[in-house]
């Protein structure tokens, strides 16, 4: 849920599920059109609404995705050179049979 302010003398706070928002218009007041075709006048700017939706969605994703542990050491990683070797040649073994 995102926190918004109704366009009224008291600018009362209300919470809205952002999945219900179909469009955000600025005419010059901010008007939200919901999936129910209801229109809501708010005092928040469209940019504030979009930022609140982005923050809400990021929090949902952060809660659902397990965090990866950070490395304890800040030391740089080093490359280890591989040794060059020969692989067994199975063709010779089959011809010897």
Secondary structure, 3 states (H helix, E strand, C coil): CEEEEECCCCCCEEEECHHHEEEEEECCCEEEEECCCCEEEECCCHHHHHHHHHHHHHHHHHHHCCCCCCCCCCCCCCCCCCCCCCCCCHHHHHHHC
